[in-house]
C-alpha cells in the first residue's frame, strides 16, 4: 500500500486521474440518483420517510461536487499543457 502512495506522479497524470475518477463518480451518481428516485416514487407517497428523501438530496449534492471536481481538474490540465 505504501508503494502506491510513494509513487511519483507528474502533475498532468495526477489531474488526469482526478478527472477520470470525477467523471466516473458523476455518471455513477446520476445513475444512482435516478434509480433511487424511481424506487422512491414508485411507492405510495405516504410511505416516504424524511431520511429517504435526505439520502436522495445528499446523492445529488455529491454528484454536483464530483462535477465541480471534474471542472477543476479540466481547468488545471489546460493550464499545465
C-alpha positions as CSV (number, residue, x, y, z in Angstrom):
1,X,0.0,0.0,0.0
2,X,2.8,2.4,0.8
3,X,4.3,1.7,-2.7
4,X,1.1,3.2,-4.2
5,X,1.4,6.4,-2.2
6,X,5.2,6.8,-2.6
7,X,5.0,6.5,-6.4
8,X,5.8,9.8,-8.0
9,X,3.2,11.2,-10.3
10,X,3.5,14.1,-12.7
11,X,1.0,16.9,-12.3
12,X,-0.7,16.1,-15.5
13,X,-1.1,12.4,-14.6
14,X,-2.4,13.4,-11.2
15,X,-5.1,15.7,-12.7
16,X,-6.0,13.2,-15.4
17,X,-6.6,10.7,-12.7
18,X,-8.7,13.1,-10.8
19,X,-10.6,14.0,-13.9
20,X,-11.4,10.3,-14.8
21,X,-12.4,9.5,-11.2
22,X,-14.6,12.6,-11.0
23,X,-16.3,11.9,-14.3
24,X,-17.0,8.3,-13.3
25,X,-18.3,9.4,-10.0
26,X,-20.6,12.0,-11.7
27,X,-22.1,9.4,-14.0
28,X,-22.4,6.9,-11.3
29,X,-24.1,9.5,-9.1
30,X,-26.6,10.4,-11.8
31,X,-27.4,6.7,-12.3
32,X,-27.8,6.0,-8.6
33,X,-29.9,9.1,-8.1
34,X,-32.2,8.2,-11.0
35,X,-32.6,4.7,-9.7
36,X,-33.2,5.9,-6.1
37,X,-35.8,8.5,-7.4
38,X,-37.6,5.7,-9.4
39,X,-37.7,3.5,-6.3
40,X,-38.9,6.3,-4.2
41,X,-41.7,7.5,-6.4
42,X,-42.9,4.0,-7.5
43,X,-44.1,3.6,-3.9
44,X,-47.1,5.4,-2.4
45,X,-46.5,8.9,-1.2
46,X,-47.4,8.4,2.5
47,X,-44.7,5.8,2.9
48,X,-41.9,8.3,2.1
49,X,-39.7,9.0,5.1
50,X,-37.6,12.1,5.5
51,X,-34.5,10.0,5.8
52,X,-35.1,8.5,2.3
53,X,-35.6,12.0,0.8
54,X,-32.5,13.3,2.6
55,X,-30.4,10.4,1.1
56,X,-31.6,11.4,-2.4
57,X,-30.7,15.1,-1.8
58,X,-27.2,14.1,-0.5
59,X,-26.6,11.8,-3.5
60,X,-27.4,14.7,-5.8
61,X,-25.1,17.0,-3.8
62,X,-22.3,14.6,-4.1
63,X,-22.9,14.3,-7.8
64,X,-22.7,18.1,-8.1
65,X,-19.4,18.1,-6.1
66,X,-17.9,15.5,-8.4
67,X,-19.0,17.7,-11.4
68,X,-17.2,20.6,-9.9
69,X,-14.1,18.5,-9.2
70,X,-14.1,17.4,-12.8
71,X,-14.3,21.0,-13.9
72,X,-11.4,22.0,-11.7
73,X,-9.2,19.1,-13.0
74,X,-10.0,20.0,-16.5
75,X,-9.0,23.7,-16.0
76,X,-5.8,22.6,-14.3
77,X,-4.9,20.3,-17.2
78,X,-5.4,23.2,-19.6
79,X,-3.0,25.4,-17.6
80,X,-0.4,22.7,-17.3
81,X,-0.3,21.8,-21.0
